[in-house]
């Protein structure tokens, strides 16, 4: 296939691009700051700025599909009002621009796979959540709802839309683990808050595998939880990580400290979602890593 990826320089996007190239797909990469010279690695990069036309729109005309991973890192900075607006704008404007480019295209793509997050559901305690569960009402929930609504507008142009509500992606040296592993290595690791909150996770290989699976299935429409079939609590995850690293899991961070340091963003860490990938399993996706212990062991941390 001829596939366009936004957010191509990020953790998931860069891994996806490598995977698709190995599968002999043609990949066109959109980034606000594309690499140049030797750093470009002979890949086909396009500079893009949502809301501003350019050569990147031509990459969409005639493409078989789009995978939209664009967005400011959700945990990159404390959530000031300005940062929350940046989180929103970087997702909504990017998705809106893609749909606008689809509308202009003479040869429209067959599919749009667009990112979302399990934050869509908001805090639900121990309740099991599937793609049929409704949205929450907090900041992340409202953001995800609006984000998904923008992506669904591509259906107006005959494009198949799949939405992947991603959990915490586990990969060596990147993503959440890049921040979680160092404290364990100096014997200061442990759960955040009470440790009872659910932690919907997915191995990077399964995140890429699921994206590829959704690309290839003409009946893959609507929402899909990008989470492993066996979610764990924060306490269970911390114990598993400690065992893999041969370190104790005892130095937890109290809720009050997290709230003081992170403000509203702490809510994202102190509450979680017991989200199950019902739609992906029903469609036939087979997870490579179903348990968090085997997932962590595979990364050779």
DRENDO-1510 file (C-alpha; in Angstrom, 1 decimal, always signed):
<recs>
REC; n; res; u; v; w
REC; 1; UNK; +0.0; +0.0; +0.0 .
REC; 2; UNK; +0.9; +3.7; -0.3 .
REC; 3; UNK; +0.4; +5.0; +3.3 .
REC; 4; UNK; +0.7; +8.5; +4.8 .
REC; 5; UNK; +1.7; +8.8; +8.5 .
REC; 6; UNK; +1.4; +11.9; +10.6 .
REC; 7; UNK; +3.3; +12.2; +13.8 .
REC; 8; UNK; +5.9; +10.1; +12.0 .
REC; 9; UNK; +8.8; +11.3; +14.1 .
REC; 10; UNK; +7.2; +10.2; +17.4 .
REC; 11; UNK; +7.7; +7.0; +19.4 .
REC; 12; UNK; +4.8; +5.0; +17.7 .
REC; 13; UNK; +5.1; +6.7; +14.3 .
REC; 14; UNK; +8.8; +6.0; +13.9 .
REC; 15; UNK; +8.3; +2.3; +14.8 .
REC; 16; UNK; +5.3; +2.0; +12.5 .
REC; 17; UNK; +7.2; +3.5; +9.6 .
REC; 18; UNK; +10.0; +1.0; +10.0 .
REC; 19; UNK; +7.6; -1.9; +10.2 .
REC; 20; UNK; +5.7; -0.8; +7.1 .
REC; 21; UNK; +8.8; -0.3; +5.1 .
REC; 22; UNK; +10.0; -3.8; +6.0 .
REC; 23; UNK; +6.6; -5.0; +4.6 .
REC; 24; UNK; +7.4; -3.3; +1.3 .
REC; 25; UNK; +4.7; -0.6; +1.7 .
REC; 26; UNK; +5.4; +2.9; +0.3 .
REC; 27; UNK; +5.4; +5.3; +3.3 .
REC; 28; UNK; +5.1; +9.1; +3.2 .
REC; 29; UNK; +5.9; +10.7; +6.5 .
REC; 30; UNK; +4.4; +14.0; +7.7 .
REC; 31; UNK; +6.1; +15.9; +10.5 .
REC; 32; UNK; +6.1; +19.5; +11.8 .
REC; 33; UNK; +9.9; +19.2; +12.1 .
REC; 34; UNK; +11.0; +16.6; +9.6 .
REC; 35; UNK; +14.7; +15.4; +9.7 .
REC; 36; UNK; +17.0; +16.6; +7.1 .
REC; 37; UNK; +20.2; +15.3; +5.5 .
REC; 38; UNK; +21.5; +12.1; +6.8 .
REC; 39; UNK; +19.0; +12.1; +9.6 .
REC; 40; UNK; +16.2; +11.6; +7.1 .
REC; 41; UNK; +17.3; +8.0; +6.5 .
REC; 42; UNK; +16.3; +8.1; +2.8 .
REC; 43; UNK; +12.6; +8.2; +3.8 .
REC; 44; UNK; +10.1; +10.4; +2.1 .
REC; 45; UNK; +9.4; +13.2; +4.5 .
REC; 46; UNK; +6.9; +16.1; +4.1 .
REC; 47; UNK; +6.9; +19.2; +6.3 .
REC; 48; UNK; +3.4; +20.1; +7.3 .
REC; 49; UNK; +1.6; +22.6; +9.4 .
REC; 50; UNK; -2.0; +21.9; +10.2 .
REC; 51; UNK; -4.3; +24.5; +8.6 .
REC; 52; UNK; -1.6; +25.5; +6.0 .
REC; 53; UNK; -1.6; +23.9; +2.6 .
REC; 54; UNK; +1.5; +22.6; +0.9 .
REC; 55; UNK; +3.1; +19.6; -0.8 .
REC; 56; UNK; +1.9; +17.4; +2.0 .
REC; 57; UNK; -1.6; +17.6; +0.7 .
REC; 58; UNK; -0.4; +16.1; -2.6 .
REC; 59; UNK; +0.9; +13.1; -0.7 .
REC; 60; UNK; -2.6; +12.3; +0.4 .
REC; 61; UNK; -4.1; +12.5; -3.1 .
REC; 62; UNK; -3.8; +9.0; -4.4 .
REC; 63; UNK; -2.7; +7.4; -1.1 .
REC; 64; UNK; -4.3; +4.1; -0.1 .
REC; 65; UNK; -4.7; +5.3; +3.5 .
REC; 66; UNK; -3.7; +7.6; +6.3 .
REC; 67; UNK; -2.6; +6.9; +9.8 .
REC; 68; UNK; -2.9; +9.9; +12.0 .
REC; 69; UNK; -0.7; +9.9; +15.1 .
REC; 70; UNK; -0.1; +13.6; +15.4 .
REC; 71; UNK; -0.4; +15.4; +18.8 .
REC; 72; UNK; +1.6; +17.2; +21.5 .
REC; 73; UNK; +2.8; +14.6; +24.1 .
REC; 74; UNK; +0.0; +14.4; +26.7 .
REC; 75; UNK; +2.4; +14.1; +29.7 .
REC; 76; UNK; +5.1; +16.4; +28.3 .
REC; 77; UNK; +4.4; +19.4; +30.5 .
REC; 78; UNK; +2.2; +20.5; +33.4 .
REC; 79; UNK; -1.3; +21.2; +32.3 .
REC; 80; UNK; -1.6; +25.0; +32.4 .
REC; 81; UNK; -4.6; +26.4; +30.5 .
REC; 82; UNK; -2.2; +27.3; +27.7 .
REC; 83; UNK; -0.8; +23.7; +27.6 .
REC; 84; UNK; -4.3; +22.2; +27.6 .
REC; 85; UNK; -5.1; +24.3; +24.6 .
REC; 86; UNK; -1.9; +23.2; +22.9 .
REC; 87; UNK; -2.9; +19.5; +23.6 .
REC; 88; UNK; -6.3; +20.1; +22.1 .
REC; 89; UNK; -5.2; +22.2; +19.1 .
REC; 90; UNK; -2.4; +19.8; +18.1 .
REC; 91; UNK; -4.9; +17.0; +17.8 .
REC; 92; UNK; -8.0; +18.7; +16.6 .
REC; 93; UNK; -6.4; +21.0; +14.0 .
REC; 94; UNK; -4.2; +18.2; +12.7 .
REC; 95; UNK; -7.1; +15.8; +12.2 .
REC; 96; UNK; -9.3; +18.6; +10.7 .
REC; 97; UNK; -6.5; +19.4; +8.2 .
REC; 98; UNK; -6.3; +15.8; +7.1 .
REC; 99; UNK; -10.0; +15.6; +6.5 .
REC; 100; UNK; -9.8; +18.8; +4.6 .
REC; 101; UNK; -7.0; +17.4; +2.4 .
REC; 102; UNK; -9.1; +14.2; +1.9 .
REC; 103; UNK; -12.0; +16.4; +0.7 .
REC; 104; UNK; -9.7; +18.1; -1.9 .
REC; 105; UNK; -8.1; +14.9; -3.1 .
REC; 106; UNK; -9.1; +13.6; -6.6 .
REC; 107; UNK; -8.2; +10.1; -5.6 .
REC; 108; UNK; -9.4; +9.7; -2.0 .
REC; 109; UNK; -7.7; +7.3; +0.4 .
REC; 110; UNK; -9.6; +4.2; +1.3 .
REC; 111; UNK; -9.1; +4.4; +5.1 .
REC; 112; UNK; -8.1; +6.8; +7.9 .
REC; 113; UNK; -6.9; +5.3; +11.1 .
REC; 114; UNK; -6.8; +8.0; +13.7 .
REC; 115; UNK; -5.4; +8.1; +17.3 .
REC; 116; UNK; -7.4; +8.5; +20.4 .
REC; 117; UNK; -6.8; +7.3; +23.9 .
REC; 118; UNK; -8.4; +5.2; +26.7 .
REC; 119; UNK; -8.7; +8.5; +28.5 .
REC; 120; UNK; -11.9; +8.7; +26.4 .
REC; 121; UNK; -13.7; +6.8; +29.1 .
REC; 122; UNK; -12.6; +8.8; +32.1 .
REC; 123; UNK; -12.2; +7.3; +35.6 .
REC; 124; UNK; -14.4; +4.2; +36.2 .
REC; 125; UNK; -12.7; +2.4; +39.1 .
REC; 126; UNK; -12.9; -1.4; +38.7 .
REC; 127; UNK; -15.6; -1.3; +36.0 .
REC; 128; UNK; -14.6; -3.2; +32.8 .
REC; 129; UNK; -14.7; -0.9; +29.8 .
REC; 130; UNK; -15.2; -1.9; +26.1 .
REC; 131; UNK; -15.6; +0.2; +23.0 .
REC; 132; UNK; -19.3; +0.2; +23.7 .
REC; 133; UNK; -18.8; +2.1; +27.0 .
REC; 134; UNK; -19.6; +5.8; +27.0 .
REC; 135; UNK; -17.2; +8.8; +27.4 .
REC; 136; UNK; -16.3; +10.5; +30.6 .
REC; 137; UNK; -16.6; +14.2; +31.4 .
REC; 138; UNK; -13.1; +15.2; +32.4 .
REC; 139; UNK; -10.6; +17.1; +30.2 .
REC; 140; UNK; -9.0; +14.1; +28.5 .
REC; 141; UNK; -12.5; +12.6; +27.9 .
REC; 142; UNK; -13.7; +15.7; +26.2 .
REC; 143; UNK; -10.5; +16.0; +24.2 .
REC; 144; UNK; -10.8; +12.4; +22.9 .
REC; 145; UNK; -14.5; +12.9; +22.0 .
REC; 146; UNK; -13.8; +16.0; +20.0 .
REC; 147; UNK; -10.7; +14.4; +18.4 .
REC; 148; UNK; -12.7; +11.3; +17.3 .
REC; 149; UNK; -15.6; +13.5; +16.0 .
REC; 150; UNK; -13.1; +15.3; +13.7 .
REC; 151; UNK; -11.8; +12.0; +12.3 .
REC; 152; UNK; -15.3; +10.6; +11.7 .
REC; 153; UNK; -16.0; +13.4; +9.3 .
REC; 154; UNK; -13.8; +11.6; +6.7 .
REC; 155; UNK; -16.7; +9.1; +6.4 .
REC; 156; UNK; -18.6; +11.8; +4.5 .
REC; 157; UNK; -16.1; +11.3; +1.6 .
REC; 158; UNK; -16.4; +7.5; +1.6 .
REC; 159; UNK; -13.4; +6.9; +3.7 .
REC; 160; UNK; -13.3; +4.0; +6.2 .
REC; 161; UNK; -12.5; +5.4; +9.6 .
REC; 162; UNK; -11.0; +3.4; +12.5 .
REC; 163; UNK; -10.2; +5.0; +15.9 .
REC; 164; UNK; -7.5; +3.4; +18.1 .
REC; 165; UNK; -8.0; +4.3; +21.8 .
REC; 166; UNK; -4.4; +3.7; +22.9 .
REC; 167; UNK; -3.3; +2.8; +26.4 .
REC; 168; UNK; +0.2; +3.1; +27.9 .
REC; 169; UNK; +2.6; +1.8; +25.2 .
REC; 170; UNK; +5.5; -0.2; +26.5 .
REC; 171; UNK; +8.8; +0.1; +24.5 .
REC; 172; UNK; +12.4; +0.1; +25.5 .
REC; 173; UNK; +13.9; +3.6; +26.1 .
REC; 174; UNK; +10.8; +5.4; +25.0 .
REC; 175; UNK; +7.3; +6.3; +26.1 .
REC; 176; UNK; +6.2; +5.7; +29.7 .
REC; 177; UNK; +9.0; +3.2; +30.5 .
REC; 178; UNK; +11.7; +5.8; +29.8 .
REC; 179; UNK; +10.4; +7.6; +32.9 .
REC; 180; UNK; +9.5; +4.6; +35.0 .
REC; 181; UNK; +12.6; +2.4; +34.7 .
REC; 182; UNK; +15.3; +4.8; +36.0 .
REC; 183; UNK; +13.9; +5.0; +39.6 .
REC; 184; UNK; +13.7; +1.2; +39.8 .
REC; 185; UNK; +17.3; +0.9; +38.7 .
REC; 186; UNK; +18.4; +3.0; +41.7 .
REC; 187; UNK; +16.1; +1.1; +44.1 .
REC; 188; UNK; +13.6; +3.9; +44.3 .
REC; 189; UNK; +10.8; +2.4; +42.2 .
REC; 190; UNK; +7.2; +1.8; +43.2 .
REC; 191; UNK; +3.5; +2.4; +42.4 .
REC; 192; UNK; +2.0; +5.8; +42.0 .
REC; 193; UNK; -0.7; +6.8; +44.4 .
REC; 194; UNK; -2.7; +4.0; +45.9 .
REC; 195; UNK; -1.5; +1.5; +43.3 .
REC; 196; UNK; -5.1; +0.2; +43.0 .
REC; 197; UNK; -5.9; +2.2; +39.8 .
REC; 198; UNK; -6.0; +0.2; +36.6 .
REC; 199; UNK; -3.2; +0.6; +34.0 .
REC; 200; UNK; -4.3; -0.3; +30.4 .
REC; 201; UNK; -1.1; -1.1; +28.7 .
REC; 202; UNK; +0.1; -2.5; +25.3 .
REC; 203; UNK; +3.4; -3.6; +24.0 .
REC; 204; UNK; +4.8; -1.5; +21.1 .
REC; 205; UNK; +4.9; -4.6; +18.9 .
REC; 206; UNK; +1.2; -5.1; +19.4 .
REC; 207; UNK; +0.5; -1.4; +18.9 .
REC; 208; UNK; +2.2; -1.6; +15.6 .
REC; 209; UNK; +0.6; -5.0; +14.9 .
REC; 210; UNK; -2.9; -3.7; +15.6 .
REC; 211; UNK; -2.4; -0.6; +13.4 .
REC; 212; UNK; -1.3; -2.9; +10.5 .
REC; 213; UNK; -4.2; -5.2; +11.2 .
REC; 214; UNK; -6.7; -2.3; +11.0 .
REC; 215; UNK; -5.1; -1.1; +7.7 .
REC; 216; UNK; -5.6; -4.5; +6.1 .
REC; 217; UNK; -9.2; -5.2; +7.2 .
REC; 218; UNK; -11.9; -3.5; +5.1 .
REC; 219; UNK; -14.4; -4.2; +7.9 .
REC; 220; UNK; -12.4; -2.5; +10.6 .
REC; 221; UNK; -14.5; +0.5; +11.4 .
REC; 222; UNK; -15.2; +2.5; +14.5 .
REC; 223; UNK; -13.4; +2.4; +17.8 .
REC; 224; UNK; -10.8; -0.1; +18.9 .
REC; 225; UNK; -9.1; -0.2; +22.3 .
REC; 226; UNK; -5.4; -0.3; +21.8 .
REC; 227; UNK; -4.8; -2.2; +25.0 .
REC; 228; UNK; -3.6; -5.7; +25.9 .
REC; 229; UNK; -6.3; -8.3; +26.9 .
REC; 230; UNK; -5.1; -8.5; +30.5 .
REC; 231; UNK; -4.9; -5.0; +32.1 .
REC; 232; UNK; -3.2; -4.7; +35.5 .
REC; 233; UNK; -3.3; -2.4; +38.4 .
REC; 234; UNK; -0.5; +0.1; +39.0 .
REC; 235; UNK; +0.6; -2.0; +42.0 .
REC; 236; UNK; +0.7; -5.2; +39.9 .
REC; 237; UNK; +2.6; -3.4; +37.1 .
REC; 238; UNK; +5.2; -2.1; +39.5 .
REC; 239; UNK; +5.8; -5.5; +41.0 .
REC; 240; UNK; +6.2; -7.0; +37.6 .
REC; 241; UNK; +8.6; -4.3; +36.5 .
REC; 242; UNK; +10.6; -4.7; +39.7 .
REC; 243; UNK; +10.9; -8.5; +39.2 .
REC; 244; UNK; +12.1; -8.0; +35.6 .
REC; 245; UNK; +14.7; -5.5; +36.7 .
REC; 246; UNK; +15.5; -7.5; +39.8 .
REC; 247; UNK; +14.7; -4.5; +42.0 .
REC; 248; UNK; +12.2; -4.0; +44.8 .
REC; 249; UNK; +8.9; -2.1; +44.3 .
REC; 250; UNK; +8.5; -0.2; +47.5 .
REC; 251; UNK; +9.1; +3.5; +47.0 .
REC; 252; UNK; +5.7; +4.6; +46.0 .
REC; 253; UNK; +4.8; +8.2; +45.3 .
REC; 254; UNK; +1.8; +9.5; +47.4 .
REC; 255; UNK; -1.2; +11.0; +45.7 .
REC; 256; UNK; -0.6; +14.3; +47.5 .
REC; 257; UNK; +2.9; +14.6; +46.2 .
REC; 258; UNK; +1.8; +13.9; +42.6 .
REC; 259; UNK; -1.0; +16.4; +42.8 .
REC; 260; UNK; +1.4; +19.0; +44.2 .
REC; 261; UNK; +4.0; +18.4; +41.4 .
REC; 262; UNK; +1.7; +17.8; +38.5 .
REC; 263; UNK; -1.5; +19.6; +39.3 .
REC; 264; UNK; -4.5; +18.4; +37.2 .
REC; 265; UNK; -2.3; +16.1; +35.1 .
REC; 266; UNK; -1.9; +13.9; +38.2 .
REC; 267; UNK; -5.5; +12.8; +37.8 .
REC; 268; UNK; -4.4; +10.9; +34.7 .
REC; 269; UNK; -1.9; +8.9; +36.7 .
REC; 270; UNK; -4.0; +8.4; +39.8 .
REC; 271; UNK; -7.1; +7.1; +38.0 .
REC; 272; UNK; -7.1; +4.5; +35.2 .
REC; 273; UNK; -9.3; +2.5; +32.9 .
REC; 274; UNK; -9.8; -1.3; +33.0 .
REC; 275; UNK; -10.2; -1.3; +29.2 .
REC; 276; UNK; -10.4; -4.5; +27.2 .
REC; 277; UNK; -9.8; -4.8; +23.4 .
REC; 278; UNK; -13.1; -6.4; +22.7 .
REC; 279; UNK; -13.4; -5.0; +19.1 .
REC; 280; UNK; -9.9; -6.1; +18.1 .
REC; 281; UNK; -10.4; -9.6; +19.5 .
REC; 282; UNK; -13.8; -10.0; +17.9 .
REC; 283; UNK; -12.3; -9.0; +14.5 .
REC; 284; UNK; -9.6; -11.6; +14.9 .
REC; 285; UNK; -6.4; -9.8; +16.1 .
REC; 286; UNK; -4.1; -12.1; +18.0 .
REC; 287; UNK; -2.0; -10.3; +20.6 .
REC; 288; UNK; +1.7; -11.3; +20.8 .
REC; 289; UNK; +1.9; -10.1; +24.4 .
REC; 290; UNK; -1.1; -10.8; +26.6 .
REC; 291; UNK; +0.5; -10.5; +30.0 .
REC; 292; UNK; +2.6; -7.6; +31.3 .
REC; 293; UNK; +5.3; -9.9; +32.7 .
REC; 294; UNK; +6.1; -11.4; +29.2 .
REC; 295; UNK; +5.8; -8.0; +27.6 .
REC; 296; UNK; +8.4; -6.5; +30.0 .
REC; 297; UNK; +10.7; -9.5; +29.7 .
REC; 298; UNK; +10.7; -9.2; +25.9 .
REC; 299; UNK; +12.1; -5.6; +26.1 .
REC; 300; UNK; +15.3; -6.7; +27.9 .
REC; 301; UNK; +15.3; -3.6; +30.1 .
</recs>
